[in-house]
Each structure stands twice: as structure tokens, then as C-alpha cells.
Amino acid sequence: MTISTLDQKTALIVVDLQNAIRAYPVAHPTAEVFANAGALADAFRAHGLPVVLVNVAGGAPGRTETQRRATGERPADAMEFVAELHRAESDHVVTKNTWGAFTGTDLDAYLKAEGVTQVVVAGIATSAGVESTARHAHENGYNVALATDAMSDGKAEVHDFVVSNVFPRIGESGTTAEIIALLAATRV
């Protein structure tokens, strides 16, 4: 753990934990990732702090060297958030069309209107949606915390590389339990 405090006005951002993600293989058991993200969301709501649930509806249009995932017919509930997040009426929903949750969305305006100074980011994939969102949050001046056991990537070595080499440059990391404990301590 490197995180030792949370700001009074911290928001949780959960990236791409939607039903469509269940079909993609990831390095860590999705049941654990979903449960940890759900526990974080429940804790933030219990403390009256903003919870932002992000889903993805498409991808950036630029060319890449790697083949994009098939964009065929998706199940009707593909964009719905996983049940483990216990979506609440108070949650702010962001639908994105790029890796990061800030580009082309109202996320920054929403956070600023709420007086947020720090964000905790979780979700899938560590090296794509989570990292892009965390980088952009850092660039926008937010303190950033990463819930490393509430995220995963397609390959364990990619997840581990990002957690060990990228995240320390843009924020602080901790486990779900550590972040929930800090949340409780900050709200005394």
C-alpha cells in the first residue's frame, strides 16, 4: 500500500464493469474484481460520496496495429453494469467511446461541480480504460488512487507492469480493504 489518506471529497470511478466484459478473459477472477468494486461502491455511497459508473459504447476511430474485437450483435444487456456494483439512483453514469472516461464526456464537469479533489479508480482493463482514466484525472489536477484488487487486465504481466511502473507516477495504490478503511477514518 502506498496510499495513506483520502481527501474529504473523493469520488469513485468504476470503469467498464458491464455485462459485455464477462465474455473477455482476464488475468484475475472477475468474481473478485466485481465483488471488490461493489464493496467500494457500497462504501462510497454509505459515506455520501460520489460514485461514477462508466460503460463503453464503442472505440476511438483511429487505426491500430492490433485487431479490434468483433463488433457484431451484442446481447441486449451488454452495456448494463454488472449486478455486483449494486447500481444506485444516485450514481452518475458516463458512457464513453474511447478508453478513457474523460474524453468526450461530462465526467470532469460533474466532478468539479461536486467539489471532488480526489478519485479512486477501479475496473477493467488495467492497461486501457483504468490507466487512461487515471492518467487523465491526474492531468486534470485530481489526486488519484488506484484500487489494485478491483481491476484486472487480459494478461497478468501487463496488469503487474502498469501497477508497478505506471501507477506510482500518476497516483497512489491500495487494496479495496485499505481504501475502505481510509474512507472510514476520513469520515470520523
C-alpha positions as CSV (number, residue, x, y, z in Angstrom):
1,M,0.0,0.0,0.0
2,T,1.2,3.5,-0.8
3,I,-2.0,5.4,-0.1
4,S,-2.2,6.8,3.4
5,T,-5.0,9.3,3.2
6,L,-8.1,10.2,1.2
7,D,-9.4,13.8,0.5
8,Q,-12.6,14.8,2.2
9,K,-14.3,14.9,-1.3
10,T,-13.2,11.8,-3.0
11,A,-15.2,10.1,-5.8
12,L,-15.1,6.5,-7.0
13,I,-14.9,5.9,-10.8
14,V,-15.6,2.3,-11.9
15,V,-14.6,1.7,-15.5
16,D,-16.2,-0.8,-17.9
17,L,-17.7,-3.3,-15.4
18,Q,-20.6,-4.0,-17.6
19,N,-22.1,-7.3,-18.7
20,A,-20.2,-7.4,-22.0
21,I,-16.9,-7.6,-20.1
22,R,-17.9,-11.0,-18.7
23,A,-17.1,-12.6,-22.1
24,Y,-13.5,-11.3,-22.1
25,P,-10.7,-13.3,-20.5
26,V,-8.8,-11.5,-17.8
27,A,-5.9,-12.5,-15.5
28,H,-7.7,-12.2,-12.2
29,P,-11.0,-13.9,-11.3
30,T,-13.8,-11.5,-12.4
31,A,-15.9,-12.5,-9.4
32,E,-13.3,-11.0,-7.1
33,V,-12.8,-7.9,-9.2
34,F,-16.6,-7.3,-9.3
35,A,-17.0,-8.0,-5.6
36,N,-14.2,-5.6,-4.7
37,A,-15.6,-2.9,-6.9
38,G,-19.1,-3.4,-5.5
39,A,-17.7,-3.1,-1.9
40,L,-16.0,0.1,-2.8
41,A,-19.2,1.5,-4.4
42,D,-21.3,0.5,-1.4
43,A,-18.7,2.2,1.0
44,F,-18.6,5.4,-1.0
45,R,-22.4,5.6,-1.1
46,A,-22.6,4.9,2.6
47,H,-20.4,7.9,3.2
48,G,-22.4,10.1,0.8
49,L,-19.6,10.3,-1.7
50,P,-20.0,10.3,-5.5
51,V,-19.9,7.0,-7.4
52,V,-19.4,7.2,-11.1
53,L,-20.1,4.1,-13.2
54,V,-18.6,4.1,-16.7
55,N,-19.6,1.9,-19.5
56,V,-18.2,1.8,-23.1
57,A,-20.3,2.0,-26.2
58,G,-17.6,2.0,-28.9
59,G,-14.0,2.7,-29.6
60,A,-11.9,5.5,-30.9
61,P,-11.9,5.6,-34.7
62,G,-8.1,5.7,-35.3
63,R,-6.1,2.9,-36.9
64,T,-4.1,0.5,-34.7
65,E,-1.8,-2.4,-35.3
66,T,-3.8,-4.8,-33.3
67,Q,-7.1,-6.1,-34.5
68,R,-10.2,-4.7,-32.7
69,R,-12.6,-7.0,-31.0
70,A,-15.6,-8.1,-33.1
71,T,-18.4,-5.5,-33.1
72,G,-21.2,-7.9,-34.1
73,E,-24.5,-8.3,-32.5
74,R,-24.3,-7.8,-28.7
75,P,-26.7,-9.1,-26.1
76,A,-29.4,-6.5,-25.2
77,D,-27.9,-6.2,-21.7
78,A,-24.3,-5.8,-22.8
79,M,-23.9,-2.2,-21.6
80,E,-25.7,-2.7,-18.3
81,F,-23.5,-2.7,-15.3
82,V,-22.7,-5.9,-13.5
83,A,-25.1,-6.7,-10.7
84,E,-22.3,-6.8,-8.2
85,L,-22.0,-3.0,-8.4
86,H,-25.5,-2.6,-6.8
87,R,-26.2,0.4,-9.1
88,A,-28.0,3.1,-7.2
89,E,-30.1,6.0,-8.4
90,S,-27.5,8.5,-7.0
91,D,-24.7,7.0,-9.2
92,H,-23.5,9.2,-12.1
93,V,-23.4,7.2,-15.3
94,V,-20.8,8.0,-18.0
95,T,-20.9,6.3,-21.4
96,K,-17.7,6.6,-23.3
97,N,-16.4,5.8,-26.8
98,T,-12.7,5.8,-26.0
99,W,-10.5,4.1,-23.5
100,G,-10.6,7.0,-21.0
101,A,-13.7,8.1,-19.3
102,F,-13.0,11.9,-19.6
103,T,-12.7,12.2,-23.4
104,G,-16.0,13.5,-24.9
105,T,-18.0,13.0,-21.7
106,D,-19.3,15.2,-18.8
107,L,-17.1,13.5,-16.2
108,D,-14.7,16.4,-15.5
109,A,-17.6,18.9,-15.3
110,Y,-19.6,16.6,-13.0
111,L,-16.6,16.0,-10.6
112,K,-15.8,19.7,-10.4
113,A,-19.5,20.5,-9.7
114,E,-19.4,18.0,-6.9
115,G,-16.2,19.6,-5.4
116,V,-14.2,16.4,-5.9
117,T,-10.4,16.7,-5.4
118,Q,-9.5,13.0,-5.5
119,V,-10.7,10.0,-7.4
120,V,-10.3,6.3,-6.7
121,V,-10.3,4.3,-10.0
122,A,-11.2,0.6,-10.5
123,G,-12.3,-1.6,-13.4
124,I,-11.2,-3.4,-16.5
125,A,-8.8,-3.2,-18.2
126,T,-5.9,-2.1,-16.1
127,S,-3.8,-1.0,-19.1
128,A,-6.6,0.5,-21.1
129,G,-9.8,2.1,-19.5
130,V,-8.4,2.3,-16.0
131,E,-5.0,3.6,-16.9
132,S,-6.4,6.1,-19.4
133,T,-9.0,7.4,-17.0
134,A,-6.4,7.7,-14.2
135,R,-3.9,9.5,-16.4
136,H,-6.5,12.0,-17.5
137,A,-7.6,12.5,-13.9
138,H,-4.0,13.2,-12.9
139,E,-3.6,15.6,-15.8
140,N,-6.8,17.4,-14.8
141,G,-5.3,18.0,-11.3
142,Y,-7.2,15.4,-9.3
143,N,-5.3,13.3,-6.7
144,V,-5.6,9.7,-7.9
145,A,-5.8,6.4,-6.0
146,L,-6.0,3.0,-7.7
147,A,-7.8,0.0,-6.1
148,T,-5.5,-2.6,-7.5
149,D,-7.5,-5.6,-6.4
150,A,-10.7,-4.2,-8.0
151,M,-9.2,-4.3,-11.5
152,S,-7.7,-6.7,-14.0
153,D,-6.2,-7.0,-17.5
154,G,-6.1,-9.6,-20.2
155,K,-2.6,-10.6,-19.1
156,A,-1.2,-10.7,-15.6
157,E,2.2,-9.4,-16.6
158,V,0.5,-6.3,-18.3
159,H,-1.5,-5.7,-15.1
160,D,1.6,-6.1,-12.9
161,F,3.6,-3.8,-15.1
162,V,1.1,-1.0,-15.1
163,V,0.5,-1.3,-11.3
164,S,4.3,-1.3,-10.6
165,N,5.6,1.1,-13.2
166,V,2.8,3.5,-14.3
167,F,0.5,3.9,-11.4
168,P,3.2,5.2,-9.0
169,R,3.8,8.1,-11.4
170,I,0.2,9.2,-11.5
171,G,-1.2,8.3,-8.1
172,E,-1.2,6.1,-5.1
173,S,-2.3,2.5,-4.9
174,G,-4.1,0.3,-2.3
175,T,-6.4,-2.6,-1.9
176,T,-10.1,-2.4,-1.5
177,A,-9.9,-3.1,2.2
178,E,-7.2,-0.4,2.7
179,I,-9.2,2.2,0.8
180,I,-12.4,1.3,2.7
181,A,-10.5,1.6,6.0
182,L,-9.2,5.1,5.0
183,L,-12.6,6.1,3.9
184,A,-14.0,5.3,7.3
185,A,-11.1,7.0,9.0
186,T,-11.6,10.2,6.9
187,R,-15.3,10.3,7.7
188,V,-15.0,10.2,11.5
